[in-house]
Amino acid sequence: MSKTYETGHPKNLANFETLISFVIGFGATYNPSKTAIHLGNMQAQATLAKNAISNLNLILATHGNAVVDREIAFKPLQKLCTRILNSLKATDASLQVVDNLITLNRKIQGSRASAKVSKEEKATLLAQGKEINQVSTSQQSYDSLLDNFDKLVKLLASIPLYVPNETELKVTTLVALHANLKLKNATVVNAATTLSNARLTRNEILYHPETGIITTALDVKTYVKSVYGTSSPQYKQISALPFTRAK
């Protein structure tokens, strides 16, 4: 689905509600044999669509907050790992051990765990209800950071000479940090799954080829045209209402 199409869903719903209002105005002369375009069915569909879009908006906010929390939690990691490396270098650890840590630190420094868009751009997109599909590259980056940081912490735990006095550099502190980062990452992953499912639900209600509100709206137009005629004022009331299927 096109990212720029996200704002089209509320517009389709608004037009569907306008269509319902016109149908109510037709009164008893609107009497289709097809159950799917009965007024009651249309009103029920509108309610389902409103609830689905409202629920999606809430989930978008939750997902956005989780993404921001993860970014904040991971932001100090690369500088922290540089401090850890310097702390190990200040001990009598062998060059081979230091080299092993240098390799892991290099991987952590090279992993990109930031979105391609700026925070301001991301906030604007989320506020507009637009999709941000950067899961594959961004998520792999965070997974890579977590894996390499876990290896780094386990390596430190195996080095008897690594006993820093600074609390934030101690192995116990780093173990707790890794657990927290892992939790932050899992929260985003779970929120993304919930968000994806909410979009599927919304799309099913709006765009199912047989039962979606777009199909219902087009069938209503066809029925009204058959009853009142193409040039009738009734048909003219609704014929210009645009309904666009998801791409």
Solvent accessible surface area in square Angstrom, and as a share of the most:
residue,aa,sasa,rsa
1,M,85,0.38
2,S,43,0.27
3,K,95,0.40
4,T,102,0.59
5,Y,25,0.10
6,E,7,0.03
7,T,68,0.40
8,G,18,0.17
9,H,2,0.01
10,P,66,0.41
11,K,121,0.51
12,N,5,0.03
13,L,15,0.07
14,A,47,0.37
15,N,12,0.06
16,F,0,0.00
17,E,63,0.28
18,T,54,0.31
19,L,0,0.00
20,I,14,0.07
21,S,69,0.44
22,F,57,0.24
23,V,3,0.02
24,I,93,0.47
25,G,63,0.61
26,F,22,0.09
27,G,42,0.41
28,A,99,0.77
29,T,84,0.49
30,Y,20,0.07
31,N,116,0.59
32,P,8,0.05
33,S,115,0.74
34,K,103,0.44
35,T,97,0.56
36,A,37,0.29
37,I,6,0.03
38,H,72,0.32
39,L,57,0.28
40,G,47,0.45
41,N,50,0.26
42,M,0,0.00
43,Q,78,0.35
44,A,53,0.41
45,Q,19,0.08
46,A,6,0.05
47,T,69,0.40
48,L,98,0.49
49,A,0,0.00
50,K,95,0.40
51,N,89,0.45
52,A,10,0.08
53,I,17,0.09
54,S,60,0.39
55,N,73,0.37
56,L,4,0.02
57,N,81,0.42
58,L,124,0.62
59,I,25,0.13
60,L,8,0.04
61,A,58,0.45
62,T,84,0.49
63,H,25,0.11
64,G,6,0.06
65,N,97,0.50
66,A,10,0.07
67,V,17,0.09
68,V,62,0.36
69,D,68,0.35
70,R,11,0.04
71,E,26,0.12
72,I,103,0.52
73,A,23,0.17
74,F,10,0.04
75,K,156,0.66
76,P,78,0.49
77,L,4,0.02
78,Q,59,0.26
79,K,162,0.69
80,L,23,0.11
81,C,0,0.00
82,T,57,0.33
83,R,105,0.38
84,I,0,0.00
85,L,15,0.07
86,N,81,0.42
87,S,23,0.15
88,L,0,0.00
89,K,104,0.44
90,A,90,0.70
91,T,43,0.25
92,D,132,0.68
93,A,15,0.11
94,S,62,0.40
95,L,151,0.75
96,Q,135,0.60
97,V,40,0.23
98,V,13,0.07
99,D,77,0.40
100,N,69,0.35
101,L,1,0.00
102,I,45,0.23
103,T,60,0.35
104,L,21,0.10
105,N,14,0.07
106,R,150,0.55
107,K,103,0.44
108,I,0,0.00
109,Q,70,0.31
110,G,65,0.63
111,S,17,0.11
112,R,100,0.36
113,A,22,0.17
114,S,59,0.38
115,A,23,0.18
116,K,141,0.60
117,V,39,0.23
118,S,49,0.32
119,K,114,0.48
120,E,127,0.57
121,E,93,0.42
122,K,17,0.07
123,A,59,0.46
124,T,71,0.41
125,L,48,0.24
126,L,36,0.18
127,A,92,0.71
128,Q,83,0.37
129,G,10,0.10
130,K,42,0.18
131,E,15,0.07
132,I,37,0.19
133,N,84,0.43
134,Q,32,0.14
135,V,91,0.52
136,S,74,0.48
137,T,61,0.36
138,S,14,0.09
139,Q,26,0.12
140,Q,121,0.54
141,S,14,0.09
142,Y,3,0.01
143,D,67,0.35
144,S,44,0.28
145,L,4,0.02
146,L,16,0.08
147,D,69,0.36
148,N,12,0.06
149,F,0,0.00
150,D,38,0.20
151,K,96,0.41
152,L,1,0.00
153,V,6,0.04
154,K,127,0.54
155,L,38,0.19
156,L,1,0.00
157,A,65,0.51
158,S,76,0.49
159,I,14,0.07
160,P,118,0.74
161,L,88,0.44
162,Y,8,0.03
163,V,117,0.67
164,P,17,0.11
165,N,136,0.70
166,E,80,0.36
167,T,91,0.53
168,E,72,0.32
169,L,8,0.04
170,K,74,0.31
171,V,33,0.19
172,T,104,0.61
173,T,45,0.26
174,L,0,0.00
175,V,80,0.46
176,A,63,0.49
177,L,47,0.23
178,H,30,0.13
179,A,59,0.46
180,N,60,0.31
181,L,1,0.00
182,K,122,0.52
183,L,116,0.58
184,K,62,0.26
185,N,10,0.05
186,A,41,0.32
187,T,64,0.37
188,V,6,0.04
189,V,61,0.35
190,N,95,0.49
191,A,12,0.09
192,A,25,0.19
193,T,76,0.44
194,T,66,0.38
195,L,11,0.06
196,S,56,0.36
197,N,80,0.41
198,A,7,0.06
199,R,25,0.09
200,L,116,0.58
201,T,72,0.42
202,R,3,0.01
203,N,31,0.16
204,E,96,0.43
205,I,33,0.17
206,L,0,0.00
207,Y,26,0.10
208,H,49,0.22
209,P,100,0.63
210,E,133,0.60
211,T,87,0.51
212,G,0,0.00
213,I,0,0.00
214,I,0,0.00
215,T,19,0.11
216,T,5,0.03
217,A,0,0.00
218,L,72,0.36
219,D,40,0.21
220,V,0,0.00
221,K,27,0.11
222,T,84,0.49
223,Y,41,0.16
224,V,0,0.00
225,K,80,0.34
226,S,87,0.56
227,V,67,0.38
228,Y,47,0.18
229,G,28,0.27
230,T,90,0.53
231,S,91,0.59
232,S,12,0.08
233,P,96,0.60
234,Q,55,0.25
235,Y,32,0.12
236,K,128,0.54
237,Q,87,0.39
238,I,0,0.00
239,S,44,0.29
240,A,88,0.68
241,L,24,0.12
242,P,80,0.50
243,F,25,0.10
244,T,64,0.37
245,R,103,0.38
246,A,32,0.25
247,K,169,0.72
